[in-house]
Amino acid sequence: MSYYVIEGGMPLKGSVHIQGAKNSAVHLIAASLLAKGQVALENVPAIIDVLKMAKIVEKIGAKVQFDPQRHILLIDSSGPVNPHITDPMATELRASLSFLGSLLAREKETSIVLPGGCNIGSRPVDFHLKGFQALGAETNLEHGLIQAKALRLAGKRIYLDYPSVGATINLTMAATLARGETIIENAAEEPEVVDFCNFLKKMGAKIKGAGTKRLCIKGVTALHGAEHKVIPDRIEGGTYLIAGAITKGELSVKGIVPQHLEPLLAKLYEAGAQISQAKDKVSIKVKNRLKAVNIKTMPYPGFPTDLQNQMIPLLALAEGTSVITETVFENRFLLVSELRKMGASVRMEGQSIFIQGVETLTGARVVSPNLRGGASLVLAALAANGVSEVHEIEHMERGYEKMEEKLRAAGAKIKRI
């Protein structure tokens, strides 16, 4: 297993360029199966989750070419594909659930082993299955296998009990080739959902309302190949902005959409950071100790749950007491015990944590619990006194491309062992 060795106390300076969005690219790969032709995706991050999704597509019959240097992924599924995914690789990816919507729409039947992903709590598939049933599909979940089939899908009005990104994406795919009109109420509004819908429209889908709580999809008979550039990764961008702040540095994050990060920027500004924005760049500068702030995670446009972990070490060094309340996933504070090894004063109560700021953190050997928790530990190590080891960094490589190289270019003392 690989790990990072990090000597803390070095202010980050310069700039970091952001990769394409992980949480968009993985779903676009699944959506490519809707096209009877070649799909070309640009700005695709060369990360583990993307590589695994592409491998699954290839294993079920599509032709796949990926250039990690140019970040271009070509997928041609014009030939026959196997709608049944039993490869154990699928169990490692929550995003593999998206194959249900694309394969059900394309082949009228599908099955997939129950996906996994990061251990951050229960993420039920009920929203997906109820939506498929509303469109006319029969579904079954037993022995770790999800099945769905329908002679023909028909449009329907669907209300989501929760604005789930995965369910919104899955039901949108199923609806694109269904008969008639589908309306999804309380749909997810995340930028990744908008990017996904824009891709489907380039393939010939008829979709209105992307980025709002009401999606309208008029079914078409077929979709065709298309070219599409993946949006920037707002979570990666936010992670590096927090890295600049926690090290009291002066860092610019380039290739980003500032509007996608408004909840984070508001909290960093409230804490005392100096922030400036340009068309595709956000710069942050911190000279003095930051102040405590309170955060409550919410679906977009609220504060993103995927940036909550990264804020914990920042607030652990802030003046005063901060409270973070998690409303999206119930098991997202696994990193707390590791941060305590570094001297953080953090107390958990239910779905909230109370952070009493300390003057300094101390280097330690810590273990990454998951993707975002691992990134949080890297940020803590960058700010800590002394040397830290962050183990099981494979979690981070699911979502961050060349993290150590980007940090090192900005002045961090970090190496991968």
C-alpha positions, 0 to 999 in steps of 0.5 A: 500500500502506498502512502504520503510523507508530508513535512508540514508548515509550508505555505502554498503559493502559486497556482493549481489547475483543476481536473474534470469533474469526477462526479460528472465523468463517471455518469457520462461514461454510463450515459454513453451506452445510450448512443448507437455511435461513438462518444468523445469525452474531453477533460476526463480525469485519469483517476481510479473511478473513471478507469474502472467505469471505462473498464466495465463498459469495455467488458460488456462489449463497447469499444473504449480508448482512453488517452490519459495525457490528453484526457480524452475518452472515446466510447463506441457502443454501436455494437451489441452489449451485455446488459448484465453486470456481475463483475466484482469491480462494479461493487467498488463503485457507487457510480456503477448504479448509473448503468441501470438507467442506461441499460434499461433504456437501451436493452429493456432489461438489466441487472447489476451487483449492488454497488459500494463506494466510500463507507460514508453511510447508507445510500439506499437505491429505493429512489431509483427503483421506485422511479423505474417502477413508475416508468413501467419497469419491474424491479427486484433486489435480492442476494446483492443483485439489482434487476430491472426489465420493461417491455416498454418504458412510458413517461410519468410524473415522478416525485423524488422524496430526496433530491438524489443526484444518482436517482435524478441521473438514472431516471433521466436516462431511462426517460430519454428513450421512454414513450411520452413525457417524464417530469421529475419533481424535486430533482437534484440541481447539482452542476454535475446534473446540468453537465449530464443533461447537456451531454444527453441533449448533444446526443439528441435527448429532449430535456428542459429544466436542468439545474432546477427542481423540475426536469422535463424529458420528452422521449425520443426513439434513439440517441446518437454519438456526440462530443462533450467536455466535462465540467471542472471538478468543484470538489477538487477546486475547493480542496485546494482552496482550503489547502491554500487557506490552512497553510496560510498561503496565497494560492490560485485555483485555475480552470474552475467555475467560481459560481459552483463554489459559492457556499464554500467561498462564503464560509472561507470569507466568513472565516477571514480569508481574502478571496478574489474571483475571475472568469475561471479562477479563484485566488485565496490568501490568508495571513492571520489565524482564521475564525470559527464558522458553523456549517450545515451540509445540504444538497446543491446549492447548499454547502457540499457534503464532499467538502465538509471533511476538508473543512474540519482541519481548517476549523481545528486551527481556527480561533473559537468553536465551530459546529459542522452538521451533516445532513446528507450522509450519516457516517461522514465523520470517520476521520475524526479519530485520525485528526485527534492523533494530530492534536485536533479537539473535536467532539461528536454528537449525533450528526454534528461535530464540535471543533474547538480551535487549537494553536497547532497540529502535530505530525502523526501517522494517520490512515485515510478512511475514505476519499474525502477523509483522506484529502482532509488528512493531507490538508491537516498534514500540510499545516501540522508541525513536523512530519506526517504519514498519510496511509491508504492513499488509494482512497484519494486516487479514486478522485484526485489526479496527481495530488502530490505533484500539484501540491509539490508544485505549489511548495508543499513538501510531500512525496509518495512512497 
